[in-house]
Every structure is written in C-alpha cells, then in structure tokens.
C-alpha cells in the first residue's frame, strides 16, 4: 500500500493503489486515518463502506491488480470520494438485470450519497460521490437494508425480473408484508409495529438533517 500523499493537508488526500482484495482493507484503514487527522471522524463508517464498494467494483469490472486511485476531498459539510481507474466504461444504475453489472454497490452508493456520478477522464473514468458528514447512522441502516433485501430475494421471497431498482423496491414491499404477517401471528398489532418503526425513522432523520 503506497504511503498517503497529501496535496493539501487540510482538504485533499490522494491514495494510489493496486486493485487487489488485500489492498481494500488497507485502503479503507488509510481513509479512516485521514478523516481522523482532518478532524471529521463522524464520516468514517460511511466513507469506509463507500471505499469498499468502489474498490471492489474496480477489482470485479476493471481487473484484479489494475492501477487505481482513491481521492478524498473535504468540502465543508460534505466529503467527496472519487475512485479513478483505467477503464472508460461507465457504470449505469438500473439499466441491466440484477444478475449483470448493476448490483448492490451502485444502489447503495446512490442511496447513501448526497450526490454521485461518473465521468470519463484522460486515463479512464472516475466514479464519485459526496457524503454528508454525520451520516453514519443512515449509512449503516442502508447497508443492513440492502443485505436483507438481497438475501430475501435470493431465498425466493420475491421472484421478480427486470431492473434492479424495481426489483429491490418490490422486494421491500413484500418483505414488509411478510414482517407484518409475522408480527400478527405472534399476537402483536401490525399498525403499532409500523407506528414504532416510523417513529424510529423520523427520529434518526431529524438527527441527520
């Protein structure tokens, strides 16, 4: 893992690396260390998750051992994360079946990021996103939700075909319905459970706002 190269110690960090599974953990740790040095550790969990997803996508879709660069840039209330690689093929959200290119990574990125996108560069492409500082709680909720929905679909809870976004949305509806059946079968009031879940959601949304 190359040493951290700080272009602007207060704002920007450039981390070149080789796209190898063993490098992902080191890259994640380096990102967390840099955030701590900047004094913005509250973005650590969200950033480490984004870094993991982006680095893993380079390994899967560009090639193991490919040169890549992670750039972190602190912009006031947001942290910008950029992943540069040598491929000019841009990923697209929701344009293929779930068995193809658009998997969990891009959907999670879109869900947790305040903004995100892709751009062709002189050497390939960059996938970037901006994270609201203090969004760790929402990030962890999103990670658990995506895991639950993917496991639910794979176990036959929702046998659907088509675009990933539509599949995950319908899986969410089916999963909630199954949970309401489960609560009712155990003598609980489904409306009460929904009200309590809504209260948790609104409380955490207020904190994140």
N, C-alpha and C positions, 0 to 999 in steps of 0.2 A: 504494500500500500504506500504510494508516494506521500511525502510529507505535505502538510497543508500549506498552500501558497496564498497568502493574504494580500490582495491588491489594495484594499482599503480596510484597515483593521477594524474600523467601526461599522462597515457596511457590507463588504463583499468578500466571499471566500470561494476559491476555485480548487476543485478536487479532481484531478485526472486519475483514472483507474482502468484496470482491465476487467472486462465483464466476465467475472468468474464467481461461482457460488460462494467461495471462501472470501471474496472481496466484499460481498454485500454486507456482512456483519461489521467489517472494519469501516466501511463507508458510512453505515448507519451510526456507528460509535463516533466517528470523526465529526459527523454533522451535529450530534448531540453535544459534543465537546465544544464545538464552535459556538453554538447557541448559548451555552453556559458562559463562555468568555464574553459574548456580547451582552449578557445580562437578560436574555429572553428565553429562559429555560421552560416557560409555560407552553411554548410551541413544540417542545421536544417530542412528545408522543406522536402528534400529528405528522411532524416532519419525518420522523423515523419510518413511519408507515408509508408515507409518500415515497421516500427514498427507496425503500424496499421494493415497492411495486414498480417504480420506474427502472431501477437497476435490473430487476428480474425480467422485465419486458425486453430490455436490451439483450440479455442472455438468450431469451427464448426466440426473439424475432430478428435480431441482427446477427447473433452468433456468439457462442462462448469464446471468451478470450479477446473479443473485439475491443478496441480502444474507445473509451467514452469519458465524458467529463461531467461532473456534477457542479453546479454553481448555486450558491446560496447568496441571496441579497436581501438585506433587511431594509424595508421601506416603511418607516413609521409604524402604523398599526398592522402592517402585513409583512409576511416573509415570502419572498419569491424563490421558488425552487425550479431550476432548469436542468434537464438531462439532455446532453448533446451526444449524438453518436454519428457513425459514418454512413448510415442508410438514409436515402432520400425518400423512402416510402413512408407516407404519413399515416398514422393510425386513425381510424374513424369510429366514432361511438355509435352503436346501434345500426350498423349497415350490413351486418352479417349475422348468421346464426350463432347461437351460443357455443356451438362446437368449434367455431372458427376463431378469427382474430380478436373479436371484441369480447373479452372475458371480464372477469371480476375487476382487474386493475383500472381500466378506464372508467367504469361505472363508479367505483369507489372514489377515484380522483375527482370526477365531476360532482359527486355528492358532497364531498367534504371541503372542496376548494371554493373560495370566494370567486375565483375566476381561473380559467385554464385554457390552453390552446396548443397548437403545434405550428411550427414554421420551418421552411426549408432554409438551410444555411449553406455557406460556401463549401463546407466539408460534408454535409449530410442533412441532418434535421435536429431540431430541438423540441422537446415536449416540456411545457412549463405550467406551473400553477402558482397561485397566490393563496396563502393560508392566513386567515385571520388569527392574530395572536390571542392565545387563551381559548382555542377551540378544541383542546384535547378531549374534553368530556364528550363532545359531539362526535369527534373522530372515533373514539372507542365504541360509542353506540353504533356508528355506521359500520364499523368492522364486524361487530357481533351480528348486526342485522344481515349483512351480505353473506356471512358464513352460514347463518341459519337458513336463509332463502336458498342458497345453492345446495346445501345438504337436503333441504326439504324437496326441492325439485328432483334431485338425483335419486331420492328414495321413492319417487313416484307420487309425491303429493300433488303435483300439478303436471300432467303430461301435456305440454304445450309446445308449439313450434312457432318460429318466426323470429322477430327481432329481440335482442337481449332485453332491452328496456321494457318491452311489453310483457315478456315472459316473467321478468322479476316483479313487475307490478301486479300481474295476475297471481303469481305465487304468493305475494304479500297478502293479497285479499284472501286467498284460500287458507293460508297459514293462520291468519287472524280468526277466520271462521272455525277452523279446527280447534284453536285455543278456546274459543267461546263454548264449543261443544264440550271440551274437557272440563272447563270451569263449571258448566251447568251439571254435568254428570257427577260432580263432586259436591253438589249442593250449594255452590256459590252463585251469586247473582251476576250474570254476564254484564248487565248495564253498570253495576257497581265496579266491576273489574275495569271496564272501559273508562269510567269516570276517573278511577285512580291512575290509570295509565296516562290519561290526558293531563292530569294534574302534574305528574312527573315530567311529562314532555314540556308543558308550559313553564314549569319552574326552571328547567335547565335551559330552555330557550331564552328566558329573561336574563339568566346569568351570562349566557353567551352574547347577548345583544350589546 
